[in-house]
Amino acid sequence: MKKKLRPIILVIAIVLIGISVFGCAKIKDLAGKIKGDLVGQQFTVTTYDDYGNKTLTVEGSKVTVGLLQNSDNFDKKASEFKSEVLEVTVNGNQMFQVGNTVIFAENGLDMIEGYDVPTDVNVNKGGGYVPLDRFVNDVKNKIGKDKTIIISSQQGIPIGVYQGKDVYVTIPEDLPKMTRINIDGKTLYIHRANYTILDSKMIKGK
């Protein structure tokens, strides 16, 4: 009986811990998004071609990104093609973007130079009851986890790596083909790119 209760007690304990510090990373992400929506954030916007070559860099102290407003985007009954054009506002100036791989990195968030991207990752220990593992990971994700983000072009050519001790990942519902990642309180947007996000401890030597 005691053995059966242990997983339940463990789950309850994790929930309580999660609530007590809830959303450390999630709240930072929400705060950053609200700030960005209202006044904009300081970002470096970098575009890449299919071969991972940098094609354009734009910097601004007040940068916001959204979907180009088109009536078809907001009419669920519309049968016409919905626009996937991003409208980027940089210090009051307008920039339209479609098709390219784009990384929006908040000021202070730097790509790791000369990172040796692993081709083999072997994990032989840990884990157990899969639903519990997923629940625990979900709670940890909301609190923030130590993660490594490996970004590649749409052709699979490496572009760069970001790492953080407190990482939270979300998929914006209002931005097509976009992932928003909060890394230690800083925001990273990845648009039209291949990427892999790993728990840093999975990589040898981490």
Backbone as a ProteinNet text record, in pm:
[ID]
protein_1_A
[PRIMARY]
MKKKLRPIILVIAIVLIGISVFGCAKIKDLAGKIKGDLVGQQFTVTTYDDYGNKTLTVEGSKVTVGLLQNSDNFDKKASEFKSEVLEVTVNGNQMFQVGNTVIFAENGLDMIEGYDVPTDVNVNKGGGYVPLDRFVNDVKNKIGKDKTIIISSQQGIPIGVYQGKDVYVTIPEDLPKMTRINIDGKTLYIHRANYTILDSKMIKGK
[TERTIARY]
83	0	86.7	191.3	281.1	349.9	386.2	453.7	362	231.6	135.8	115.6	128.8	107	225.4	343	463.4	455.8	414.8	404.3	305.5	193.6	92.7	148.8	219.2	280.2	383.8	459.9	562.3	499	389.4	319.6	268.4	206.1	153.1	265	377.7	492	542.3	549.6	597.4	501.1	370.1	269.9	284	300.7	314.1	438.3	547.5	671.2	651.4	584.9	560.3	474.8	372.7	285.3	360.7	446.4	518	611.7	666.2	757.8	701.8	568	508.2	542.5	578.3	592.6	706.1	808	927	959.4	978.3	1010.8	886.1	773.6	650.5	608	619.5	581.5	676	805.7	902.4	866.8	826.2	789.3	666.7	566.4	444	473.2	556.4	591.5	663.3	753.3	825.6	733.5	635.6	541.2	455.3	406.6	323.5	403.1	526.7	613.4	634	658.8	680.8	558.4	439.5	316	289.2	326.4	293.5	395	522.9	624.1	735.3	741.3	848.8	970.1	1051	1172	1292.2	1410.3	1532.4	1577.6	1568.3	1598.4	1700.9	1773.4	1849.2	1776.5	1735	1660.8	1756.8	1777.7	1873.4	1804.8	1821.6	1764.4	1875.2	1838	1933.3	1873.6	1962.1	1915	1910.8	1875.3	1859.7	1990	2102.8	2233	2294.5	2212.5	2258.8	2342.8	2349.1	2425.9	2342.8	2404.7	2336.8	2314.8	2190.2	2159.4	2122	2076.8	2036.6	2033.7	2079	2071	2009.4	1905	1837.5	1831.3	1873.3	1869.4	1778.6	1709.1	1622.4	1597	1573	1547.5	1401.1	1314.2	1172.1	1122.9	1126.3	1090.9	970.2	870.6	756.4	734.5	677.1	650.6	506.8	439.6	302.1	269.9	150.8	105	45.6	85	29.4	-122.4	-188.9	-333.7	-402.5	-478.3	-553	-685.4	-794.5	-925.8	-938.1	-869.3	-877.3	-811.7	-717.2	-648.8	-741.5	-845.5	-929.7	-1071.4	-1097.2	-1227.8	-1215.4	-1262.8	-1248.1	-1324.3	-1423	-1502	-1438.8	-1335.8	-1274.3	-1206.2	-1228.8	-1169.2	-1042.1	-1014.9	-896.7	-770.8	-655.2	-527.2	-502.9	-467	-439	-293.2	-271.5	-136.9	-45	79.7	182.4	294.1	258.9	356	368.4	491.8	516.3	534.8	474.4	494.3	581.4	701.6	796.2	806.9	784.6	797.5	926.6	1014.5	1145.3	1154	1140.9	1144.3	1051.8	931.6	831.3	836.4	942.4	955.2	900.5	857.5	788.9	876.9	872.1	947	855.6	841.1	763.2	857.9	819.5	907.2	823.1	868.7	804.5	907.4	905.1	986.4	1122.5	1188.8	1324.7	1325.9	1439.3	1464.8	1502.8	1435	1460.3	1476.9	1575.7	1595.9	1584.5	1493.2	1477.9	1539.5	1651.9	1720.5	1718.4	1661.3	1657.6	1799.1	1818.2	1948.3	1999.9	2124.4	2183.4	2178.1	2109.3	2099.9	2190.4	2302	2403.4	2412	2433.3	2455.8	2594.1	2605.2	2733.5	2822.7	2941.7	3035.2	3117.9	3141	3229.1	3178.7	3046.9	2990.9	2999.1	3050.5	3063.7	2931.4	2849	2716.2	2730.2	2673	2686.4	2604.4	2655.6	2580.7	2523.5	2574.6	2525.1	2501.5	2382.6	2348.8	2296.8	2365.6	2325.8	2280.8	2158.1	2103.8	2059	2129.6	2102.2	2043.5	2035.6	1986	1869.8	1789	1677.9	1548.5	1439.6	1309.4	1246.3	1121.2	1048.8	908.4	812.9	672.3	647.8	619.4	616.8	519.9	391.6	301.7	355.3	417.4	474	592.9	677.9	792.8	747	641.4	591.8	532.8	463	404.7	514.8	616.3	729	797.5	819.8	884.6	799.9	667.1	578.3	588.9	590.5	605	739.6	845	979.4	988	920.7	922.7	861.5	753.9	689	778.2	849.9	940.8	1064.9	1107	1228.4	1331.4	1388.1	1487.3	1615.1	1724.1	1853.7	1850.1	1849.6	1833	1934.3	1956.3	2040.7	1954.6	1958.1	1877.3	1969.7	1956	2038.7	1952.4	1991	1910.5	1979.6	1901.3	1953	1863.4	1916.2	1836.8	1731.1	1645.5	1540.9	1597.2	1724.1	1792.6	1873.6	1862.8	1930.9	2075.4	2118.1	2256.1	2263.7	2354.4	2362	2380.5	2305.2	2316.5	2382.8	2335.8	2393.3	2326.1	2378.8	2333.7	2311.2	2203.5	2177.6	2164.6	2203	2187.9	2137.1	2067	2020.1	1991.4	1999	1970	1820.5	1749.1	1607.2	1532.7	1489.7	1436.3	1290.3	1207.8	1065.7	1026.7	954.8	923	772	730.1	588.8	574.7	456	423.4	314.2	346.1	244.1	133	9	-104.3	-126.5	-78.9	-107	8	113.6	228.3	259.3	252.7	274.7	420.2	440.4	574.9	674.3	629.4	712	716.1	832.8	849	908.1	850.7	904	970.1	1094.5	1169.9	1219.1	1188.4	1241.3	1364.9	1479.7	1607.2	1660.3	1653.3	1702.4	1645.3	1515.4	1448.2	1453.9	1526.1	1537.2	1457.9	1403.1	1316.4	1390	1366.1	1419.1	1302.3	1284.6	1185.9	1259.5	1210.5	1266.2	1155.2	1181.4	1080	1133.2	1056.5	1089.5	1231.2	1255.8	1387.1	1368.2	1466.1	1471.6	1543.1	1495.1	1566.1	1544.3	1639.3	1630.3	1656	1569.4	1587.5	1608.6	1723	1760.1	1780.7	1747.9	1795.6	1947.7	2012.3	2157.8	2232.9	2174.8	2243.2	2250.3	2170.6	2174.8	2301.7	2362.9	2480.8	2605.5	2689.6	2810.6	2892	2939.1	3023.9	2947	2807.5	2728.2	2683.7
-120.4	0	125.8	120.2	235.3	261.8	150.7	165.7	232.8	199.8	259	407.4	445.1	584.3	673.8	613.3	694.5	780.1	722	807.5	922.1	894.9	998.7	1109.5	1069.8	1167.8	1251	1183.7	1253.1	1356.5	1317.4	1409.7	1530.9	1506.2	1615.5	1709.4	1651.2	1732.1	1820.3	1761.5	1837.3	1950.8	1922.1	2025.3	2140.5	2107.4	2211	2295.4	2227.6	2301.1	2390.6	2334	2411.6	2533.8	2517.8	2629.9	2735.6	2689.7	2783.7	2874.4	2821.7	2904	2921.3	2895.3	2877.2	2988	2934.9	3020.3	3114.8	3079.6	3162.8	3202.2	3104.6	3131.9	3174	3112.5	3143.4	3287.7	3335.4	3473.1	3571.2	3537.9	3623.7	3634.1	3520.5	3518.7	3605.4	3592.6	3671.1	3819.8	3853.9	3994.3	4052.3	3973.3	4018.6	4039.8	3949.9	3962	4086.3	4111.5	4229.8	4356.8	4359.1	4475	4494.4	4384.8	4393.1	4443.4	4397.5	4439.6	4588	4638.9	4776.6	4878	4855.3	4955.6	4901.1	4770.9	4712.9	4681.3	4588.2	4548.7	4573	4576	4597.4	4464.6	4453.2	4328.3	4349.7	4241.4	4230.9	4129.1	4171	4085.3	4041.6	3910.6	3858.9	3759.1	3777.2	3683.6	3598	3475.6	3378.8	3314.4	3274.6	3201.4	3051.8	2971.5	2827.5	2757.6	2825.3	2764	2816	2886.6	2934.4	3059.9	3123.6	3247.3	3366.8	3455.9	3576	3669.9	3715.7	3802.6	3944.7	3963.1	4096.6	4101.3	4214	4236.3	4373.4	4377	4502.1	4512.1	4625.3	4645.9	4763.1	4751.6	4860.2	4853.4	4969	4973.6	4948.1	4962.2	4934.8	4852.6	4721.3	4629.9	4546	4539.7	4450.9	4368.9	4251.5	4164.6	4114.1	4114.1	4066.5	4018.3	3966.1	3919.1	4036.4	4052	4158.8	4147.4	4253.7	4249.4	4240.4	4134	4105.6	4047.4	4092	4046.8	3895.4	3828.4	3682.8	3617.1	3686.9	3629.3	3616.2	3699.4	3705.1	3654.6	3607	3552.3	3401.2	3328.9	3183.2	3117.9	3187.6	3130.7	3157.3	3241.6	3277.1	3155.4	3135.5	3020.6	3059.2	3189.5	3235.3	3208.6	3214.9	3190.9	3297.3	3255.5	3347.7	3391.9	3519.8	3575.4	3520	3492.3	3453.2	3557.6	3678.8	3788	3847.6	3855.2	3917.6	4067.5	4143.4	4288	4321.2	4368.1	4402	4553.7	4608.9	4752.8	4779.4	4859.5	4889.7	5039.7	5081	5223.1	5306.3	5254.1	5324.7	5297.7	5234.6	5201.2	5061.2	5038.3	4914.1	4823	4693.9	4593.3	4472.8	4426.8	4307.5	4191.2	4073.9	3957.1	3833.2	3756.7	3629.4	3536.3	3412.3	3309.2	3283.6	3386.8	3368.2	3304.7	3246.1	3208.1	3335.2	3362	3485.1	3453.3	3516.7	3506.2	3646.1	3661	3785.8	3762.5	3825.6	3805.5	3935.3	3929.2	4047.7	4088.3	4218.2	4270.6	4198.8	4152.6	4079.5	3929.4	3884	3740.6	3709.4	3645.1	3623.6	3477.3	3457.7	3324.5	3276.9	3150.1	3094.3	3073.9	3131	3119.8	2991.9	2926.5	2809.7	2689.3	2678	2564.5	2438.4	2332.3	2204.4	2128.3	2138.1	2075.7	1924.2	1853.5	1707.4	1639.1	1529.2	1449.1	1323.1	1287.1	1169.9	1207.4	1175.4	1198.8	1068	1014.6	888.1	913.2	872.2	886.4	748.7	692.9	555.2	545.2	659	655.3	751.8	725.1	812.9	766.6	836.4	801.2	685	660.4	552.3	545.4	589	588.6	706.8	678.6	782	896.8	870.8	983	1072.4	1011.7	1090	1171.5	1109	1181	1303.7	1286.4	1398.1	1507.4	1466.7	1564.1	1643.9	1573.3	1638.9	1736.1	1692.7	1779.9	1902.8	1884.7	1998.1	2101.4	2053.9	2144.8	2215.9	2138.6	2197.3	2299.9	2272.4	2367.1	2500.3	2496.1	2619.5	2695.8	2621.3	2685.3	2735.5	2660.4	2693.4	2583.8	2538.2	2430.9	2475.2	2407.7	2430.4	2362.3	2443.1	2386.3	2442.4	2364.2	2404.7	2407.1	2520.1	2537.4	2538	2439.6	2427.7	2465.4	2571.8	2624.1	2597.8	2551.4	2526.3	2594.7	2612.5	2669.4	2568.7	2610.4	2521.4	2405	2414.4	2304.5	2219.8	2251	2171.5	2209.6	2325.6	2370.4	2450.4	2414	2480.6	2631.8	2704.4	2850	2891.2	2835.5	2874.5	2806	2834.9	2770	2875.7	2857.9	2938.9	2844.2	2892.1	2812.8	2901.8	2839.5	2913.4	2820.9	2875.1	2798.4	2794.7	2896	2912.2	2936.3	2828.2	2836.7	2791.5	2869.8	2838	2855.4	2757.9	2755.5	2765.5	2854.2	2864.9	2880.4	2846.5	2862.6	2968.9	3089.3	3194.5	3154.1	3168.5	3131	3231.4	3355.1	3460.9	3486.8	3405	3423.2	3291.3	3287.3	3161.9	3118.6	2986.6	2927.9	2997.6	3029.3	3103.5	3031.8	3030.8	2979.5	3091	3111.8	3211.3	3138.5	3173.9	3109.4	3216.2	3199.4	3289.9	3225	3291.2	3238.7	3331.5	3286.9	3366.5	3508.1	3518.2	3647.7	3725.8	3675	3741.5	3662.8	3735.1	3672.1	3641.6	3521.5	3478.7	3428.3	3486.6	3436.8	3364.2	3246.4	3171.3	3153.9	3199.7	3194.4	3116.9	3020.2	2938.5	2880.4	2805.2	2741.4	2602	2516.8	2388.5	2411.9	2348	2361.9	2238.4	2217.6	2110.7	2172.7	2142.1	2192.7	2073.3	2068.8	1957.2	2004.2	1917.2	1940.7	1938.3	2041.7	2053.4	1934.4	1872.1	1758.7	1637.6	1638.8	1528	1530.7	1648.4	1662	1630.8	1548.2	1507.1	1628	1622.3	1729.3	1844	1839.4	1947.6	1911.1
0	0	0	83.7	92.9	-40.3	-109.7	-238.7	-340.2	-334	-427.1	-399.4	-271.4	-233.7	-267.9	-278.4	-301.3	-427.1	-543.9	-663.8	-646.5	-574.9	-553	-465.7	-359.3	-269.4	-344.2	-429.8	-508.1	-600.3	-666	-755.7	-678.9	-563.3	-481.2	-438.5	-398.8	-355.7	-469.2	-587.9	-704.2	-736.9	-728.9	-755.8	-657.7	-529.4	-427.2	-449.6	-484	-512.4	-633.9	-735.5	-856.5	-829	-744.8	-711	-632.1	-539.2	-452.7	-530.8	-641.8	-722.5	-862.8	-875.6	-1007.9	-1103.1	-1212.5	-1324.8	-1314.7	-1241.1	-1238.1	-1381.3	-1467.5	-1607.7	-1684.8	-1655.2	-1727.7	-1705.1	-1579.7	-1548.9	-1617.4	-1618.7	-1688.8	-1836.8	-1893.9	-2035.4	-2060.2	-1973.1	-1987.4	-1972	-1872.9	-1850.2	-1971.4	-2028.7	-2146.9	-2264.5	-2280.3	-2392.2	-2376.5	-2254.6	-2230.5	-2258.9	-2210.5	-2235.1	-2384.7	-2455.6	-2599.7	-2673.1	-2630.9	-2695.7	-2674.2	-2556.8	-2521.3	-2574.3	-2546.7	-2582.1	-2669.8	-2688.2	-2767.9	-2682.1	-2729.5	-2659.4	-2749.3	-2688	-2764.5	-2823.2	-2955.7	-3024.7	-3135.2	-3164	-3287.6	-3374.3	-3492.9	-3585	-3695.7	-3708.3	-3806.1	-3897.6	-4029.1	-4125.9	-4186.4	-4224.4	-4280	-4404.5	-4497.7	-4614.3	-4583.5	-4683.1	-4662.3	-4624.3	-4647.8	-4619.4	-4489.3	-4411.5	-4282	-4288.1	-4405.1	-4418.9	-4373.2	-4297	-4250.9	-4369.2	-4387.7	-4501.6	-4460.7	-4337.3	-4292.9	-4140.6	-4085.1	-3940.9	-3916.1	-3834.9	-3800.5	-3648.5	-3593.7	-3449.4	-3416.4	-3304.6	-3260.8	-3112.1	-3051.4	-2907.1	-2874.4	-2975.7	-2956.5	-3075.6	-3057.8	-3166.4	-3126	-3212.1	-3190.7	-3317	-3299.6	-3414.3	-3406.5	-3518.9	-3525	-3665.2	-3682.9	-3813.6	-3890.5	-4017.3	-4100.2	-4100.3	-4060.2	-4045.2	-4180.3	-4192.8	-4315	-4268.8	-4326.6	-4278.6	-4278.8	-4372.6	-4379	-4258.5	-4195.1	-4079.7	-3959.3	-3956.1	-3837.5	-3862.2	-3983.4	-4017.7	-4031.9	-3932.5	-3932.6	-4048.3	-4104	-4212.4	-4348.8	-4350.1	-4478.3	-4539.3	-4668.7	-4736.6	-4811.2	-4820.7	-4891.7	-4809.7	-4878.1	-4811.5	-4705.7	-4589.2	-4479.7	-4486.7	-4468.8	-4479.5	-4371.4	-4408.7	-4312.8	-4311.3	-4353.5	-4356	-4216.1	-4166.7	-4037.4	-4055.9	-3967.6	-3965.6	-3844.9	-3871.8	-3765.9	-3758.5	-3639.7	-3619.4	-3543.5	-3603.6	-3544.6	-3521.7	-3394.7	-3359.9	-3449.8	-3470.3	-3548.6	-3697.1	-3743.7	-3885.5	-3911.3	-4034	-4068.1	-4153	-4120.7	-4196.4	-4215.9	-4340.2	-4368.5	-4395.2	-4348.6	-4359.9	-4391.2	-4491.5	-4521.9	-4585.8	-4544.4	-4609.7	-4551.1	-4498.1	-4447.4	-4308.8	-4274.6	-4135.6	-4061.2	-3949.6	-3875	-3726.7	-3664.3	-3520.2	-3460.7	-3365.1	-3291	-3152.9	-3124.3	-2996.5	-2916.4	-2796.2	-2711.4	-2670.3	-2652.2	-2612.5	-2487.1	-2492.7	-2380.9	-2397.6	-2502.6	-2530.7	-2649.5	-2623	-2725.9	-2768.2	-2897.8	-2951.5	-2908.5	-2871.3	-2828.3	-2949.8	-2944.7	-3056.5	-3044.9	-3157.1	-3161.1	-3083.7	-3068.1	-2993.7	-3079.6	-3021.7	-3091.8	-3080.6	-3184.3	-3181.3	-3183.7	-3085.4	-3080.6	-3189.4	-3239.2	-3336.9	-3272.6	-3154.8	-3082.2	-2936.7	-2887.3	-2746.9	-2689.7	-2590.3	-2527.9	-2384.5	-2354.5	-2219.7	-2173.7	-2078	-2034.6	-1894.4	-1824.8	-1687	-1670.3	-1566.3	-1534.5	-1598.8	-1564.3	-1621	-1548.4	-1580.1	-1515.4	-1569.9	-1489.5	-1528.7	-1622.8	-1750.2	-1853.9	-1823.6	-1787	-1757.1	-1645.9	-1545	-1435.6	-1484.5	-1567.4	-1622.8	-1700.8	-1781.2	-1861.4	-1773.3	-1668.3	-1576.3	-1507.7	-1460.1	-1392.7	-1488.1	-1611.9	-1710.1	-1739.9	-1743.9	-1769.9	-1658.9	-1533.8	-1419.5	-1425.3	-1453	-1460.9	-1573	-1685.3	-1796.9	-1757.1	-1679	-1635.1	-1537.5	-1454.4	-1359.3	-1431.7	-1531.6	-1606.1	-1590.5	-1703.2	-1700.3	-1769.8	-1734	-1798.1	-1934.9	-2042	-2175.9	-2275.6	-2380.5	-2492.5	-2618.2	-2690.8	-2811.7	-2932.9	-3020.3	-3140.3	-3260.9	-3331.1	-3442	-3575.2	-3673.1	-3807.7	-3910.5	-4031.1	-4139.9	-4184.2	-4275.7	-4325	-4405.6	-4444.6	-4512	-4413.7	-4284.5	-4182.9	-4157.3	-4206.2	-4185.4	-4055.7	-3963.6	-3833.2	-3843.9	-3762.6	-3754.2	-3623.7	-3512.7	-3384.9	-3268	-3149.8	-3026.7	-2918.7	-2842.6	-2723.8	-2605.4	-2487.2	-2365.2	-2252.9	-2158.2	-2042.6	-1926.7	-1807	-1685.9	-1657.1	-1706.9	-1675.4	-1806.7	-1872.2	-2008.4	-2012.2	-2081.5	-2095.8	-2242.4	-2297.5	-2440.3	-2462	-2553.5	-2589.4	-2741	-2791.3	-2932.9	-2942.9	-2991.3	-3002	-3098.5	-3054.9	-3139.7	-3252.2	-3232.5	-3329.5	-3426.2	-3419.2	-3507.8	-3578.4	-3711.4	-3783.8	-3782.2	-3768.6	-3776.3	-3684.1	-3563.4	-3468.4	-3333.8	-3272.4	-3136.2	-3051.1	-2932.7	-2839.6	-2723.1	-2695.2	-2588	-2491.4	-2363.8	-2262.3	-2202	-2217.2	-2168.9	-2060.9	-1937.1	-1824	-1825.7	-1855	-1851.8	-1981.2	-2081.4	-2210.8	-2315.5	-2414.6	-2514	-2643.7	-2694.9	-2824.3	-2908.5	-3027.9	-3122.9	-3235	-3272.1	-3384.6	-3487.8	-3611.2	-3717.2	-3837.3	-3881.8	-3999.8	-3991.4	-3888.6	-3872.7	-3815.9	-3839.5	-3770.7	-3638.1	-3533.6	-3406.4	-3320.4	-3230.6	-3131.4	-2995	-2898.4	-2762.6	-2670.2	-2606.8	-2520	-2376.9	-2280.7	-2144.9	-2151.9	-2099.1	-2114.3	-2056.1	-1954.5	-1892.1	-1985.5	-2093.2	-2188.5	-2273.1	-2283.1	-2367.6	-2286.1	-2340.3	-2269.1	-2228	-2104.5	-2054.2	-1994.7	-2002.4	-1946.4	-1805.9
[MASK]
++++++++++++++++++++++++++++++++++++++++++++++++++++++++++++++++++++++++++++++++++++++++++++++++++++++++++++++++++++++++++++++++++++++++++++++++++++++++++++++++++++++++++++++++++++++++++++++++++++++++++++++

